[in-house]
Amino acid sequence: MGMDAPALEKPGDGITSVKRGGRRSEERGMNVKKAGFLIGGSVLLVTGLVLILAWWPRVVDLFKGGIGMVLALTGLVVLALVRD
């Protein structure tokens, strides 16, 4: 590099290094999008938890059925291995 090389720019944090308004509006859009996802995700999480608690006996039945199917398939595999 010679003496006429341009000076190296310092990396910025994204907001303070913006010279004109182009990227700031994009960053605000991303912040609004993130806030929307945060609110939407929170609503889905709370709704899911409320429904699990409201339908708790059915949830327990579902778990019992799932455990029963896994045990039945495991028994089938063990019997198939013993036969060979």
N, C-alpha and C positions, 0 to 999 in steps of 0.2 A: 504494500500500500504506500502510496506516495503522500505528499503533503496536501494534495488536492482531494483526498478521499473525504466523503461526507462523514460527519460525526455520527457515532452510533447512538441510536435512540434508546432511552431507558424504557424497559417494559413497564407499562402502566397497569393499574388494577381494573381497567375496562371502563370505568366511569369517568375518572379524572383525566384520562388521556384522550378523551373525545374532544376534538377541536370544534366540530359543528354538530348540529342537532340530529344528524341522521341515525346514529347508533343508540342514542338515548331513548328515542321512541321505541326502537326494537327491544331494548332492555326492559322498558316499562311493560311492553307487551308480553315479554317472557315472565315478568314478575306477576302480572295479572293472570297469565296462564297457570303458573305455579300455584297461585292462591286459589284459583278455581279447582285445580286438582286436589289441593289440600282440603278444601271445603267439601268437595264431592266425595273424596275418600273417607273423610270423617263421618259424613252422613251415611255412607254405605256400611262402615264399620259399626256404628251405633245401631243402625237398623238390623244388621245381621245378628248382633249380640242380643238385641231385644227379642227377635224372632226365635233364637236358640233358647232363650230363657222361657219364652211363652209356650213353646212346643217341647219342653224338656222331656216329657214321657215318650214322645215319638222319637226324639233324638236318641234316647237310651235304647229304644227298640231297634233303631237303625244301627247303632253300634253293636248290639247283641247279634243282629242278623249278619253284619259284616264279619264279626269274629267267628260266628258259626260257619259261614261260607269258607273262610280261610282255613279253619280246622278241618272241614270236610275235604277240601282240596289237598291239604297236607296229608291227611290220611290216605287219600287216593294215590298220591305220589309214593308214599311209603309202601303201600301194598303193591304198586307196580314195580318198585325196586326190589322187593322181596321175591316177587315172582320170577324175575330174571336171574 
